Amino acid sequence: MDQKQLVYFKAIVEEGNISKAAERLRIPQPYLSSQLKNIETEIGVQLAVRSTRKLQLTDAGKRFYIRATQILDLMDTTITELEAFENGLQGTLTVGTIATSATILLPSSIQKFHQKYPLVQFEIQNMSTKKILESLKIGTIELGIIRSPFETSLYDFYNLPEQPMVAAQNTEYTDVSNIIQLSELSNKQLLVNYRFASIIDEACKDAGYEPKILCKVDDTRSILTWANVGMGIAIIPKDWINIIPDLNLYYREINAPSLNTRSALVWVKKRTLSVVARNFIEIFKNNFLT
């Protein structure tokens, strides 16, 4: 039994007789009558009692009509869903992101994406940069949002504008400049994100001193909170300063180009992305071009 036979039977029931159903389907009446017989022969059950005026369904025929309708509806729904997946209108996008990017970068992009593709769902996982890159390689996530520097040989990526580091403390700076030299931090206790500890250490040594790093922490919120209570000076990328609103912190941009860093949307090179992922990349790019 195939889909056409279910369509034939449904039309016969809905029209009430084979003649009208044949007209509706635009097929010869004898052919349609033989198809009904073929269905009954195949399942071994009489589905209808024929008369010259109107076809009467048996109890089995009534049940078969219900099931035929359900099957045809399910097939139509399945085809529609598959077309939606194929066109990127439906599906699930898995994204790994460092925690700060989940707060700063993702909300506006997801909102704009959802407005255009309301049936797409997201699975967002907070991870370290190392874990994101590993998860991309094994395919447990499709896209990642990380912070430079990172090894680029295995990945394609879209870079956001470069950002300088800033020094944040809970007391006002004595000078009026918005810039601070790296050498001015030589005797200060520093609070740094573990991700940037090595480049900060190297930059300070290039400036002629060993940095006094009090804490290396993965969570930038903790760094800012500790700086807010006076534990030390937080060294963070400039675009992270508003992760926690209403903190009583004062910022100075650090004049050290070697500390500049940027966020990037990354995916594995030479791996075919889903249409959903490709659509998201496009919206993410456009979101930060405007």
C-alpha positions in Angstrom: 0.0 0.0 0.0 1.4 3.4 -0.9 0.5 7.1 -0.3 -1.6 7.3 -3.5 -3.9 4.5 -2.3 -4.5 6.3 1.0 -5.3 9.5 -1.0 -7.7 7.5 -3.2 -9.5 6.0 -0.2 -9.8 9.4 1.6 -11.3 10.9 -1.5 -13.8 8.1 -1.9 -15.0 8.5 1.7 -15.2 12.3 1.6 -17.1 12.3 -1.7 -19.4 9.5 -0.7 -19.1 7.5 -3.8 -16.4 6.3 -6.3 -17.8 8.3 -9.3 -17.4 11.7 -7.6 -14.1 10.7 -6.1 -12.8 9.8 -9.6 -13.9 13.2 -10.9 -12.1 14.9 -8.0 -9.0 12.9 -8.6 -9.3 13.2 -12.4 -8.7 9.4 -12.9 -11.0 6.8 -14.5 -13.8 5.4 -12.3 -12.9 1.7 -13.0 -9.3 2.3 -12.0 -10.3 3.9 -8.7 -12.8 1.1 -8.0 -10.0 -1.4 -8.6 -7.7 0.5 -6.3 -10.3 0.2 -3.5 -10.5 -3.5 -4.0 -6.7 -3.8 -4.0 -6.5 -2.1 -0.6 -9.1 -4.4 0.8 -7.3 -7.4 -0.6 -4.0 -6.3 0.8 -5.2 -5.8 4.3 -7.8 -8.6 4.2 -10.7 -6.5 5.5 -13.8 -5.1 3.9 -13.7 -1.4 4.2 -16.9 -0.3 2.4 -20.3 -1.6 1.2 -20.9 -0.4 -2.4 -24.3 0.7 -3.6 -25.5 2.5 -6.7 -26.1 5.7 -4.8 -23.8 5.9 -1.8 -20.8 4.1 -0.4 -21.2 2.9 3.2 -18.2 2.4 5.4 -17.8 -0.6 7.6 -16.5 -0.1 11.2 -13.1 -1.2 9.9 -13.5 1.4 7.0 -14.2 4.2 9.5 -11.1 3.4 11.5 -9.0 3.0 8.3 -10.2 6.5 7.2 -9.1 8.0 10.5 -5.7 6.4 10.2 -5.3 7.2 6.5 -6.0 10.9 7.3 -3.5 10.9 10.2 -0.8 9.2 8.0 -1.3 11.7 5.2 -1.3 14.7 7.5 1.9 13.3 9.2 3.6 12.9 5.8 2.7 16.5 4.8 3.9 17.8 8.2 7.1 15.8 7.9 7.8 17.1 4.4 7.2 20.7 5.6 9.5 20.2 8.5 12.2 18.7 6.4 12.0 21.7 4.0 12.2 24.0 7.0 15.4 22.3 8.2 16.8 22.3 4.7 16.2 26.1 4.4 17.4 26.8 7.9 13.9 27.9 9.1 13.9 25.3 11.8 16.5 23.4 13.9 18.8 23.7 16.8 22.0 25.7 16.9 24.7 24.7 19.5 27.0 27.4 20.5 29.9 27.3 22.9 30.9 30.6 24.4 33.1 32.1 27.1 30.9 33.5 29.9 31.6 37.2 29.1 30.6 36.8 25.5 27.3 35.2 26.5 26.5 38.4 28.4 27.9 41.0 26.0 27.8 39.6 22.4 25.1 37.0 22.2 21.8 38.6 23.4 21.4 41.1 20.6 22.4 38.6 17.8 20.1 35.9 19.1 17.2 38.4 19.4 17.7 39.5 15.8 18.1 36.0 14.6 14.9 34.9 16.5 12.9 37.6 14.9 13.8 36.3 11.4 13.8 32.5 12.3 11.4 32.1 15.2 11.4 28.3 15.0 15.1 27.8 15.5 16.2 26.9 19.0 19.6 27.5 20.7 21.7 25.5 23.0 24.3 27.8 24.6 27.1 26.3 26.7 29.5 28.4 28.8 33.0 27.0 28.4 36.7 28.0 28.4 38.3 28.9 25.1 40.2 25.6 25.2 37.1 23.6 25.7 35.2 25.5 23.0 38.0 24.7 20.4 38.0 21.0 21.5 34.2 20.8 21.3 34.2 22.3 17.8 36.7 19.7 16.6 34.7 16.8 17.8 31.4 18.3 16.7 29.5 18.7 19.9 29.0 22.3 19.1 28.8 24.0 15.7 29.9 27.6 16.5 32.1 29.1 19.2 32.6 32.6 20.6 36.1 33.0 22.1 38.8 35.6 22.7 42.1 36.0 20.9 44.8 34.9 20.9 44.0 31.3 19.7 45.4 28.8 17.2 43.8 29.6 13.9 45.1 26.8 11.6 42.0 24.6 12.1 39.3 27.2 12.3 37.6 29.8 10.2 36.5 32.8 12.1 34.9 36.3 12.1 36.9 38.8 14.2 35.2 41.7 16.0 37.1 45.0 16.4 40.3 44.9 18.5 40.0 46.1 22.1 42.6 47.5 24.4 43.0 46.3 28.0 41.9 48.6 30.8 43.0 48.9 34.5 40.0 49.2 36.8 40.2 50.2 40.5 37.8 51.4 43.2 39.6 54.7 43.8 39.9 57.7 41.4 43.1 58.1 39.4 45.1 61.1 40.4 45.7 62.3 36.8 43.1 63.4 34.4 44.4 61.3 31.5 42.3 58.4 30.2 45.5 56.5 29.4 47.7 54.7 31.8 51.2 53.4 31.0 52.0 49.8 31.8 54.9 50.9 33.9 52.5 52.6 36.3 51.2 49.2 37.4 54.6 47.9 38.5 53.8 48.1 42.2 50.1 47.3 42.0 48.4 44.1 42.9 46.7 42.9 39.8 43.6 40.8 39.3 43.6 39.1 35.8 41.6 36.7 33.8 43.4 33.4 33.6 42.9 33.6 29.8 45.2 36.7 29.6 47.6 36.0 32.4 50.5 34.9 30.1 50.3 38.0 27.7 50.0 40.3 30.7 53.0 38.7 32.3 55.0 39.0 29.1 54.0 42.6 28.5 55.0 43.6 32.0 58.4 41.9 31.7 58.9 43.7 28.4 58.2 46.9 30.3 61.0 46.0 32.8 59.3 44.5 35.8 57.7 41.3 37.2 53.9 41.9 37.6 52.3 41.4 41.0 49.5 39.1 40.0 47.4 38.5 43.1 44.8 36.3 41.4 44.2 34.5 38.1 40.5 33.8 37.7 38.4 32.4 34.9 35.3 34.5 35.9 35.6 38.1 35.0 32.7 39.0 37.2 34.7 37.9 40.2 37.7 40.0 39.1 35.5 43.1 38.9 33.8 42.4 42.2 37.1 42.0 43.9 38.4 45.1 42.4 35.3 46.9 43.5 36.1 46.1 47.2 39.7 47.1 46.8 41.5 43.8 46.5 43.5 45.0 43.6 43.4 46.4 40.1 41.4 44.4 37.5 43.0 44.1 34.1 40.3 43.3 31.5 39.4 44.0 27.9 37.7 47.4 27.4 34.5 45.9 26.1 34.0 43.9 29.3 33.8 46.9 31.7 29.9 46.8 31.8 29.5 43.1 32.5 28.3 44.1 36.1 26.4 47.4 36.1 26.7 50.0 38.8 30.1 49.1 40.2 32.1 51.9 41.7 35.1 51.4 39.5 37.4 53.8 37.7 39.0 52.8 34.4 42.1 53.8 32.4 43.0 52.4 29.1 46.4 50.7 29.2 48.9 52.0 26.6 50.2 48.5 25.6 49.3 47.4 22.0 50.6 43.9 22.8 47.7 43.4 25.2 45.0 44.3 22.6 42.6 41.4 22.1 39.3 40.8 20.3 36.3 38.4 20.3 35.8 36.0 17.4 33.0 33.8 16.2 34.7 30.5 15.1 33.9 27.3 13.4 35.9 24.3 12.0 37.5 24.8 8.6 36.4 22.6 5.7 33.4 21.3 7.6 30.0 21.8 6.1 27.9 24.0 8.4 24.1 23.6 8.8 22.0 26.3 7.0 21.0 27.5 10.5 24.7 28.1 11.4 25.4 29.9 8.2 22.3 32.1 8.7 23.5 32.9 12.2 27.0 33.8 11.1 25.5 36.3 8.6 23.2 37.9 11.2 26.1 38.0 13.7 28.3 39.8 11.2 25.6 42.3 10.2 24.8 43.0 13.9 28.3 44.3 14.5 28.6 46.1 11.2 25.8 48.5 12.2 
